[in-house]
């Protein structure tokens, strides 16, 4: 559940940093893309459809193939 709060806060922070141009755009784009992906992973983990631990999503995808 801590990843859920982290992903929402990170999305807000990455968006604000992107708009304010305080740090280079390529770095903020990683946050703008990465935090929503983390949020989707957290939601899938709540319904036991994926594992959000380190490498867990990759393991889940490899098991499906």
Biopython code that builds the backbone (N, CA, C, O; Angstrom):
import numpy as np
from Bio.PDB.StructureBuilder import StructureBuilder

atoms = [
    (1, "UNK", "N", (0.807, -1.202, 0.000)),
    (1, "UNK", "CA", (0.000, 0.000, 0.000)),
    (1, "UNK", "C", (0.848, 1.263, 0.000)),
    (1, "UNK", "O", (0.390, 2.313, -0.452)),
    (2, "UNK", "N", (2.084, 1.178, 0.502)),
    (2, "UNK", "CA", (2.917, 2.366, 0.534)),
    (2, "UNK", "C", (3.266, 2.816, -0.881)),
    (2, "UNK", "O", (3.457, 4.010, -1.115)),
    (3, "UNK", "N", (3.351, 1.885, -1.827)),
    (3, "UNK", "CA", (3.638, 2.258, -3.206)),
    (3, "UNK", "C", (2.490, 3.064, -3.811)),
    (3, "UNK", "O", (2.712, 3.891, -4.695)),
    (4, "UNK", "N", (1.283, 2.828, -3.345)),
    (4, "UNK", "CA", (0.134, 3.565, -3.857)),
    (4, "UNK", "C", (0.264, 5.047, -3.524)),
    (4, "UNK", "O", (0.062, 5.900, -4.388)),
    (5, "UNK", "N", (0.599, 5.352, -2.281)),
    (5, "UNK", "CA", (0.776, 6.746, -1.856)),
    (5, "UNK", "C", (1.984, 7.360, -2.555)),
    (5, "UNK", "O", (1.944, 8.517, -2.974)),
    (6, "UNK", "N", (3.055, 6.585, -2.679)),
    (6, "UNK", "CA", (4.264, 7.070, -3.341)),
    (6, "UNK", "C", (4.002, 7.399, -4.806)),
    (6, "UNK", "O", (4.500, 8.403, -5.315)),
    (7, "UNK", "N", (3.233, 6.568, -5.479)),
    (7, "UNK", "CA", (2.977, 6.806, -6.898)),
    (7, "UNK", "C", (2.118, 8.046, -7.119)),
    (7, "UNK", "O", (2.353, 8.792, -8.069)),
    (8, "UNK", "N", (1.134, 8.276, -6.264)),
    (8, "UNK", "CA", (0.286, 9.461, -6.413)),
    (8, "UNK", "C", (1.099, 10.729, -6.126)),
    (8, "UNK", "O", (1.019, 11.701, -6.877)),
    (9, "UNK", "N", (1.871, 10.717, -5.052)),
    (9, "UNK", "CA", (2.707, 11.869, -4.733)),
    (9, "UNK", "C", (3.786, 12.109, -5.774)),
    (9, "UNK", "O", (4.091, 13.255, -6.102)),
    (10, "UNK", "N", (4.360, 11.045, -6.291)),
    (10, "UNK", "CA", (5.385, 11.164, -7.314)),
    (10, "UNK", "C", (4.840, 11.721, -8.622)),
    (10, "UNK", "O", (5.516, 12.490, -9.305)),
    (11, "UNK", "N", (3.614, 11.330, -8.969)),
    (11, "UNK", "CA", (3.003, 11.879, -10.180)),
    (11, "UNK", "C", (2.809, 13.383, -10.053)),
    (11, "UNK", "O", (3.072, 14.130, -10.995)),
    (12, "UNK", "N", (2.347, 13.826, -8.887)),
    (12, "UNK", "CA", (2.165, 15.264, -8.666)),
    (12, "UNK", "C", (3.497, 15.996, -8.741)),
    (12, "UNK", "O", (3.601, 17.035, -9.393)),
    (13, "UNK", "N", (4.510, 15.462, -8.082)),
    (13, "UNK", "CA", (5.816, 16.107, -8.062)),
    (13, "UNK", "C", (6.446, 16.129, -9.458)),
    (13, "UNK", "O", (6.996, 17.152, -9.868)),
    (14, "UNK", "N", (6.374, 15.035, -10.178)),
    (14, "UNK", "CA", (6.955, 14.978, -11.519)),
    (14, "UNK", "C", (6.256, 15.948, -12.463)),
    (14, "UNK", "O", (6.904, 16.585, -13.294)),
    (15, "UNK", "N", (4.946, 16.063, -12.341)),
    (15, "UNK", "CA", (4.209, 16.992, -13.186)),
    (15, "UNK", "C", (4.594, 18.437, -12.884)),
    (15, "UNK", "O", (4.786, 19.239, -13.798)),
    (16, "UNK", "N", (4.706, 18.762, -11.604)),
    (16, "UNK", "CA", (5.101, 20.121, -11.236)),
    (16, "UNK", "C", (6.527, 20.436, -11.680)),
    (16, "UNK", "O", (6.796, 21.542, -12.149)),
    (17, "UNK", "N", (7.435, 19.488, -11.539)),
    (17, "UNK", "CA", (8.804, 19.713, -11.986)),
    (17, "UNK", "C", (8.884, 19.835, -13.504)),
    (17, "UNK", "O", (9.706, 20.591, -14.022)),
    (18, "UNK", "N", (8.042, 19.102, -14.215)),
    (18, "UNK", "CA", (8.014, 19.192, -15.674)),
    (18, "UNK", "C", (7.539, 20.577, -16.104)),
    (18, "UNK", "O", (8.112, 21.182, -17.010)),
    (19, "UNK", "N", (6.498, 21.071, -15.454)),
    (19, "UNK", "CA", (5.933, 22.364, -15.838)),
    (19, "UNK", "C", (6.813, 23.534, -15.429)),
    (19, "UNK", "O", (6.862, 24.546, -16.128)),
    (20, "UNK", "N", (7.506, 23.408, -14.304)),
    (20, "UNK", "CA", (8.319, 24.523, -13.820)),
    (20, "UNK", "C", (9.714, 24.566, -14.461)),
    (20, "UNK", "O", (10.401, 25.585, -14.382)),
    (21, "UNK", "N", (10.126, 23.474, -15.089)),
    (21, "UNK", "CA", (11.421, 23.363, -15.759)),
    (21, "UNK", "C", (12.594, 23.594, -14.803)),
    (21, "UNK", "O", (13.615, 24.159, -15.195)),
    (22, "UNK", "N", (12.446, 23.159, -13.553)),
    (22, "UNK", "CA", (13.533, 23.297, -12.584)),
    (22, "UNK", "C", (14.651, 22.288, -12.820)),
    (22, "UNK", "O", (15.811, 22.565, -12.516)),
    (23, "UNK", "N", (14.315, 21.139, -13.350)),
    (23, "UNK", "CA", (15.319, 20.136, -13.704)),
    (23, "UNK", "C", (15.110, 19.777, -15.174)),
    (23, "UNK", "O", (14.042, 20.054, -15.720)),
    (24, "UNK", "N", (16.092, 19.172, -15.824)),
    (24, "UNK", "CA", (15.966, 18.891, -17.260)),
    (24, "UNK", "C", (14.744, 18.033, -17.595)),
    (24, "UNK", "O", (14.355, 17.144, -16.839)),
    (25, "UNK", "N", (14.165, 18.328, -18.734)),
    (25, "UNK", "CA", (12.946, 17.647, -19.175)),
    (25, "UNK", "C", (13.082, 16.132, -19.278)),
    (25, "UNK", "O", (12.158, 15.432, -18.863)),
    (26, "UNK", "N", (14.184, 15.577, -19.807)),
    (26, "UNK", "CA", (14.267, 14.110, -19.904)),
    (26, "UNK", "C", (14.176, 13.409, -18.544)),
    (26, "UNK", "O", (13.638, 12.306, -18.448)),
    (27, "UNK", "N", (14.690, 14.036, -17.514)),
    (27, "UNK", "CA", (14.609, 13.435, -16.184)),
    (27, "UNK", "C", (13.165, 13.445, -15.682)),
    (27, "UNK", "O", (12.700, 12.463, -15.105)),
    (28, "UNK", "N", (12.464, 14.544, -15.899)),
    (28, "UNK", "CA", (11.072, 14.610, -15.428)),
    (28, "UNK", "C", (10.166, 13.709, -16.251)),
    (28, "UNK", "O", (9.164, 13.208, -15.739)),
    (29, "UNK", "N", (10.501, 13.495, -17.515)),
    (29, "UNK", "CA", (9.683, 12.599, -18.341)),
    (29, "UNK", "C", (9.737, 11.176, -17.795)),
    (29, "UNK", "O", (8.748, 10.446, -17.863)),
    (30, "UNK", "N", (10.889, 10.779, -17.252)),
    (30, "UNK", "CA", (10.978, 9.465, -16.616)),
    (30, "UNK", "C", (9.982, 9.354, -15.459)),
    (30, "UNK", "O", (9.352, 8.312, -15.277)),
    (31, "UNK", "N", (9.844, 10.417, -14.685)),
    (31, "UNK", "CA", (8.881, 10.412, -13.585)),
    (31, "UNK", "C", (7.440, 10.443, -14.065)),
    (31, "UNK", "O", (6.572, 9.773, -13.507)),
    (32, "UNK", "N", (7.194, 11.236, -15.117)),
    (32, "UNK", "CA", (5.832, 11.343, -15.653)),
    (32, "UNK", "C", (5.377, 10.001, -16.222)),
    (32, "UNK", "O", (4.187, 9.688, -16.181)),
    (33, "UNK", "N", (6.298, 9.212, -16.746)),
    (33, "UNK", "CA", (5.954, 7.889, -17.281)),
    (33, "UNK", "C", (6.005, 6.820, -16.194)),
    (33, "UNK", "O", (5.145, 5.940, -16.149)),
    (34, "UNK", "N", (7.002, 6.889, -15.324)),
    (34, "UNK", "CA", (7.230, 5.830, -14.346)),
    (34, "UNK", "C", (6.217, 5.771, -13.221)),
    (34, "UNK", "O", (5.794, 4.682, -12.831)),
    (35, "UNK", "N", (5.819, 6.917, -12.690)),
    (35, "UNK", "CA", (4.891, 6.898, -11.559)),
    (35, "UNK", "C", (3.489, 6.405, -11.933)),
    (35, "UNK", "O", (2.895, 5.670, -11.145)),
    (36, "UNK", "N", (2.933, 6.767, -13.081)),
    (36, "UNK", "CA", (1.655, 6.141, -13.462)),
    (36, "UNK", "C", (1.773, 4.620, -13.665)),
    (36, "UNK", "O", (0.841, 3.872, -13.369)),
    (37, "UNK", "N", (2.936, 4.177, -14.174)),
    (37, "UNK", "CA", (3.138, 2.730, -14.318)),
    (37, "UNK", "C", (3.163, 2.055, -12.948)),
    (37, "UNK", "O", (2.632, 0.957, -12.781)),
    (38, "UNK", "N", (3.784, 2.719, -11.969)),
    (38, "UNK", "CA", (3.784, 2.188, -10.608)),
    (38, "UNK", "C", (2.369, 2.157, -10.034)),
    (38, "UNK", "O", (2.004, 1.211, -9.337)),
    (39, "UNK", "N", (1.573, 3.184, -10.322)),
    (39, "UNK", "CA", (0.191, 3.227, -9.844)),
    (39, "UNK", "C", (-0.629, 2.080, -10.424)),
    (39, "UNK", "O", (-1.397, 1.439, -9.707)),
    (40, "UNK", "N", (-0.468, 1.823, -11.714)),
    (40, "UNK", "CA", (-1.182, 0.705, -12.343)),
    (40, "UNK", "C", (-0.746, -0.617, -11.725)),
    (40, "UNK", "O", (-1.571, -1.498, -11.483)),
    (41, "UNK", "N", (0.550, -0.750, -11.472)),
    (41, "UNK", "CA", (1.045, -1.962, -10.835)),
    (41, "UNK", "C", (0.479, -2.151, -9.436)),
    (41, "UNK", "O", (0.178, -3.275, -9.035)),
    (42, "UNK", "N", (0.330, -1.053, -8.687)),
    (42, "UNK", "CA", (-0.247, -1.135, -7.335)),
    (42, "UNK", "C", (-1.704, -1.560, -7.376)),
    (42, "UNK", "O", (-2.154, -2.364, -6.560)),
    (43, "UNK", "N", (-2.428, -1.016, -8.328)),
    (43, "UNK", "CA", (-3.846, -1.394, -8.452)),
    (43, "UNK", "C", (-3.971, -2.862, -8.836)),
    (43, "UNK", "O", (-4.827, -3.570, -8.305)),
    (44, "UNK", "N", (-3.124, -3.326, -9.754)),
    (44, "UNK", "CA", (-3.141, -4.741, -10.124)),
    (44, "UNK", "C", (-2.741, -5.628, -8.952)),
    (44, "UNK", "O", (-3.251, -6.737, -8.801)),
    (45, "UNK", "N", (-1.827, -5.135, -8.127)),
    (45, "UNK", "CA", (-1.390, -5.904, -6.959)),
    (45, "UNK", "C", (-2.495, -6.006, -5.911)),
    (45, "UNK", "O", (-2.591, -7.012, -5.209)),
    (46, "UNK", "N", (-3.323, -4.975, -5.802)),
    (46, "UNK", "CA", (-4.424, -5.017, -4.829)),
    (46, "UNK", "C", (-5.419, -6.112, -5.180)),
    (46, "UNK", "O", (-6.045, -6.691, -4.292)),
    (47, "UNK", "N", (-5.571, -6.401, -6.477)),
    (47, "UNK", "CA", (-6.484, -7.450, -6.915)),
    (47, "UNK", "C", (-5.760, -8.764, -7.200)),
    (47, "UNK", "O", (-6.328, -9.663, -7.821)),
    (48, "UNK", "N", (-4.511, -8.881, -6.752)),
    (48, "UNK", "CA", (-3.682, -10.088, -6.925)),
    (48, "UNK", "C", (-3.515, -10.486, -8.394)),
    (48, "UNK", "O", (-3.471, -11.673, -8.719)),
    (49, "UNK", "N", (-3.423, -9.498, -9.267)),
    (49, "UNK", "CA", (-3.197, -9.774, -10.684)),
    (49, "UNK", "C", (-1.735, -9.624, -11.070)),
    (49, "UNK", "O", (-1.313, -10.123, -12.113)),
    (50, "UNK", "N", (-0.954, -8.935, -10.229)),
    (50, "UNK", "CA", (0.478, -8.741, -10.496)),
    (50, "UNK", "C", (1.191, -8.583, -9.166)),
    (50, "UNK", "O", (0.563, -8.393, -8.125)),
    (51, "UNK", "N", (2.522, -8.665, -9.217)),
    (51, "UNK", "CA", (3.345, -8.499, -8.025)),
    (51, "UNK", "C", (4.213, -7.263, -8.227)),
    (51, "UNK", "O", (4.924, -7.161, -9.227)),
    (52, "UNK", "N", (4.161, -6.324, -7.284)),
    (52, "UNK", "CA", (4.866, -5.052, -7.443)),
    (52, "UNK", "C", (6.238, -5.073, -6.788)),
    (52, "UNK", "O", (6.937, -4.060, -6.806)),
    (53, "UNK", "N", (6.638, -6.185, -6.216)),
    (53, "UNK", "CA", (7.964, -6.250, -5.606)),
    (53, "UNK", "C", (9.031, -6.140, -6.684)),
    (53, "UNK", "O", (8.722, -6.168, -7.876)),
    (54, "UNK", "N", (10.268, -6.015, -6.275)),
    (54, "UNK", "CA", (11.359, -5.821, -7.220)),
    (54, "UNK", "C", (11.432, -7.003, -8.182)),
    (54, "UNK", "O", (11.689, -8.134, -7.771)),
    (55, "UNK", "N", (11.207, -6.736, -9.443)),
    (55, "UNK", "CA", (11.237, -7.779, -10.460)),
    (55, "UNK", "C", (9.976, -8.622, -10.506)),
    (55, "UNK", "O", (9.890, -9.557, -11.303)),
    (56, "UNK", "N", (9.006, -8.315, -9.677)),
    (56, "UNK", "CA", (7.790, -9.127, -9.608)),
    (56, "UNK", "C", (6.943, -9.049, -10.857)),
    (56, "UNK", "O", (6.391, -10.057, -11.297)),
    (57, "UNK", "N", (6.833, -7.862, -11.434)),
    (57, "UNK", "CA", (6.024, -7.716, -12.632)),
    (57, "UNK", "C", (6.671, -8.436, -13.802)),
    (57, "UNK", "O", (5.972, -9.025, -14.626)),
    (58, "UNK", "N", (7.996, -8.400, -13.886)),
    (58, "UNK", "CA", (8.693, -9.128, -14.940)),
    (58, "UNK", "C", (8.488, -10.639, -14.780)),
    (58, "UNK", "O", (8.305, -11.360, -15.760)),
    (59, "UNK", "N", (8.522, -11.101, -13.528)),
    (59, "UNK", "CA", (8.302, -12.526, -13.290)),
    (59, "UNK", "C", (6.885, -12.925, -13.713)),
    (59, "UNK", "O", (6.680, -13.985, -14.303)),
    (60, "UNK", "N", (5.913, -12.062, -13.404)),
    (60, "UNK", "CA", (4.529, -12.351, -13.764)),
    (60, "UNK", "C", (4.365, -12.405, -15.276)),
    (60, "UNK", "O", (3.687, -13.289, -15.800)),
    (61, "UNK", "N", (4.984, -11.462, -15.974)),
    (61, "UNK", "CA", (4.871, -11.442, -17.437)),
    (61, "UNK", "C", (5.565, -12.642, -18.054)),
    (61, "UNK", "O", (5.066, -13.196, -19.033)),
    (62, "UNK", "N", (6.694, -13.059, -17.515)),
    (62, "UNK", "CA", (7.406, -14.211, -18.068)),
    (62, "UNK", "C", (6.658, -15.510, -17.800)),
    (62, "UNK", "O", (6.725, -16.436, -18.608)),
    (63, "UNK", "N", (5.948, -15.593, -16.681)),
    (63, "UNK", "CA", (5.181, -16.803, -16.389)),
    (63, "UNK", "C", (3.986, -16.947, -17.316)),
    (63, "UNK", "O", (3.561, -18.064, -17.613)),
    (64, "UNK", "N", (3.438, -15.819, -17.776)),
    (64, "UNK", "CA", (2.281, -15.863, -18.659)),
    (64, "UNK", "C", (2.659, -16.333, -20.065)),
    (64, "UNK", "O", (1.838, -16.921, -20.769)),
    (65, "UNK", "N", (3.881, -16.076, -20.462)),
    (65, "UNK", "CA", (4.298, -16.398, -21.839)),
    (65, "UNK", "C", (4.707, -17.808, -21.965)),
    (65, "UNK", "O", (5.086, -18.246, -23.052)),
]
sb = StructureBuilder()
sb.init_structure("model")
sb.init_model(0)
sb.init_chain("A")
sb.init_seg("    ")
for serial, (resi, resn, name, xyz) in enumerate(atoms, 1):
    if name == "N":
        sb.init_residue(resn, " ", resi, " ")
    sb.init_atom(name, np.array(xyz, "f"), 0.0, 1.0, " ", f" {name:<3s}", serial, name[0])
structure = sb.get_structure()
